[in-house]
Amino acid sequence: MILKRKGYKELPYTKENVLKYKSPENLLKHSKVGNDIKGIMFIKGEDLIGYCAWKGDYIVSLEVTKEYRGQGYGKELLSRALDSGCRYLSVRKDNIPAINLYTSSGFYRSRMIGPNINEMKYGKDNSNV
């Protein structure tokens, strides 16, 4: 696992942990918490690297701090969500780096759910069969 080698730790995405690491400057400023939202957070020291939160089989948020992007953390967070049974997510159609991450991990665009939002589904795209 990339985190153990680099000295990072992982924490469950809980209300207590979100409140502990949340600040007006970091990714958690817009995060949602609740008994039905699960997930994981990657932390180094007191700094948030990234997190992924899901509700049932739907990823509601996956974010990595700018200075840690492109180093495999997003892929690792996504992998953890998939291992937990997640199969759906939504992404802005102009968020090309995120779309590339999701498609390289086995997601495909299943439908538009808003003027600028794609819903993506994990697995094989059978729409052209």
C-alpha positions in Angstrom: 0.0 0.0 0.0 1.4 3.4 -1.0 0.4 5.1 2.3 2.4 2.9 4.6 5.6 3.3 2.6 5.2 7.1 2.6 4.4 7.5 6.3 0.7 8.4 5.9 -2.1 7.0 7.9 -5.7 6.3 7.0 -8.7 7.1 9.2 -12.4 6.2 8.8 -14.5 9.0 7.4 -16.6 9.8 10.6 -18.1 12.9 11.9 -15.4 13.1 14.6 -12.5 12.8 12.1 -14.1 15.2 9.6 -14.5 17.8 12.4 -11.0 17.3 13.6 -9.4 17.8 10.2 -11.9 20.3 8.6 -10.8 23.8 8.0 -11.9 26.7 5.8 -8.9 26.1 3.6 -9.1 22.4 3.0 -11.2 20.0 1.0 -13.4 19.0 3.9 -15.0 22.5 4.0 -18.0 21.2 1.9 -18.0 17.7 3.2 -21.2 16.0 4.4 -21.3 13.6 7.3 -24.0 11.4 8.7 -24.6 7.9 9.9 -25.3 6.7 6.4 -22.1 8.2 4.9 -19.0 6.0 5.1 -15.5 6.5 3.7 -11.8 6.9 4.3 -9.4 9.8 4.9 -5.7 9.9 4.2 -3.7 12.0 6.7 0.0 13.0 7.1 0.7 14.5 10.5 -2.2 16.9 10.9 -2.7 17.5 7.2 -5.4 16.1 5.0 -4.1 14.4 1.8 -7.5 13.4 0.6 -10.7 11.5 1.3 -13.5 9.5 -0.3 -17.0 9.4 1.1 -19.8 7.1 -0.1 -23.5 6.4 0.7 -24.4 2.9 -0.1 -23.0 2.1 -3.6 -22.6 5.8 -4.6 -19.4 7.8 -4.2 -20.6 11.2 -3.0 -17.1 12.8 -2.9 -13.5 12.0 -3.7 -10.9 14.7 -3.4 -7.2 14.9 -3.1 -5.3 18.1 -2.0 -3.5 19.8 -4.9 0.0 19.1 -3.8 -0.7 15.3 -3.6 -2.5 14.9 -6.9 -0.9 12.7 -9.6 0.8 10.5 -7.0 -1.7 7.6 -6.8 -3.8 8.8 -3.8 -7.0 9.3 -5.8 -6.6 5.8 -7.4 -6.0 4.3 -3.9 -9.1 6.1 -2.5 -11.2 5.0 -5.4 -9.9 1.4 -5.0 -11.1 1.4 -1.4 -14.5 2.7 -2.4 -14.8 -0.1 -5.0 -13.7 -2.7 -2.4 -16.6 -1.4 -0.2 -19.1 -2.0 -3.0 -19.4 1.4 -4.6 -20.4 1.3 -8.3 -21.6 4.9 -9.1 -20.4 8.4 -9.0 -21.1 11.8 -10.6 -18.5 14.2 -12.0 -18.5 17.5 -13.8 -18.0 17.0 -17.5 -15.1 19.5 -17.5 -13.2 17.7 -14.8 -11.0 15.8 -17.2 -8.3 14.6 -14.7 -11.1 13.0 -12.6 -12.8 11.5 -15.6 -9.5 10.0 -16.7 -8.9 8.6 -13.2 -12.4 7.0 -13.2 -12.3 5.6 -16.7 -8.8 4.1 -16.1 -10.3 2.4 -13.1 -13.2 0.8 -14.9 -15.9 3.4 -14.9 -17.9 4.6 -17.9 -20.3 7.4 -18.5 -23.8 6.0 -18.0 -25.9 9.2 -18.4 -26.1 12.9 -17.9 -27.8 13.9 -14.7 -27.6 17.7 -15.2 -26.3 20.1 -17.8 -22.7 19.7 -16.7 -22.8 16.5 -14.7 -22.1 12.9 -15.9 -23.1 9.9 -13.9 -20.5 7.2 -14.2 -20.9 3.5 -13.5 -18.3 0.9 -12.7 -18.1 -2.2 -14.9 -18.6 -3.0 -18.6 -20.6 -0.6 -20.8 -23.2 -2.8 -22.4 -25.1 0.1 -24.1 -23.7 -0.8 -27.6 -24.4 -4.5 -27.4 
